[in-house]
Amino acid sequence: MLLAFALSMGDGFDQSAQFGLRYGPNLSWGIMGNTPFVWGQWLPQLAADVHYTWLEPIEPLNYGEKMGKNPTFLKMEAALEISPFYAGYQVGLGLRPFKTNPQVEVSATYESFFYLMSNLEMVTSDVLGEGRIAETWNADYIVDHAYDGDEFDYAQLFDIAVKIEYFFPKSALLGVNMHYILTDISTDFSGKSYDYKLNMPVFSRDFILDFEFFGHLLLNDFVSMLVETSVFSTGFLRDGDVVEKESLKYMMVKLGPHISLNNGKHEFTLELGFWKRLKDQFYDGNLSQQFIVQLQYQGYFSFPIHKDAR
């Protein structure tokens, strides 16, 4: 399953929609990485992508123009993504039809990827004598076993999302983003796999709920502040009296500056974060291991029709 922060799904605040994207064709590349302050529980993440987006204006606007407040558009996008653990692609459609405040955007995305021989069998329920979820849901276990297999397991997902944003008069907005995601992973691990994007165990056929709240405050033409909160939840599976998979949940809060340079062609985001599993029985770490730092860069290529972007 491929899900996550501004590179792909579950992206919370989409800074590219406010700074980098223009009506018509857009081509960007980006890299994102994060790491915990103290090693042990959170698995550090690193991923890079190339993203193509076509924004078709619903209003009578010219291609190449920046999006202002309350934009309306049809969005078509495709992306390639790679990390040390997986590689894949995504295609999707989105629609923001109404020039109102708040604004509503609906989207549907299909994503497919291969584990780079990195899938591993996880404990998905606490059963006496068969292991505990906390014993495998940690960075030490994953790093020790990630490349033990010899299979390029295949995964795909379908994501339906609804985003609502409210724009304030003085360059600020608040929003919510809700995702319902169906996943399908081809594996020999009795369905017990790991999602490197979410950093949590998933089943071979699972659903994931992702609820996000985000805020953005523009301080000047170059610097803004972001706050993002996310809650991720997987499905629950029971076979008779046997619980094969617990519903796993965790939340994350991130806060930090976003810097936009050269008319939005170069964007940097630095955030400090705190995450917590919502059931203490699934966590064997301490408080210091729940803090992370995340850095992201997004760059945009110019097209001849892009005004003031050269």
Secondary structure, DSSP 8 states (H G I E B T S, - for coil): ----STTSSS-SS-HHHHTT-BSEEEEEEEEEEEEESSSSSS--EEEEEEEEEEEEESSS--TT-B--SS--EEEEEEEEEE-SSEEEEEEEEEEE----SSEEEEEEEEEEEEE-S-------S--TTS--HHHHSSHHHHHHHTT------EEEEEEEEEEEEEEETTTEEEEEEEEEEEEEEE-SSTTEEEETTTTEEEESEEEEEEEEEEEEEE-SSSEEEEEEEEEEEE--EEETTEEEE---EEEEEEEEEEEEETTTTEEEEEEEEEEEESSGGG--S-GGGGEEEEEEEEEEE--TT-TT--
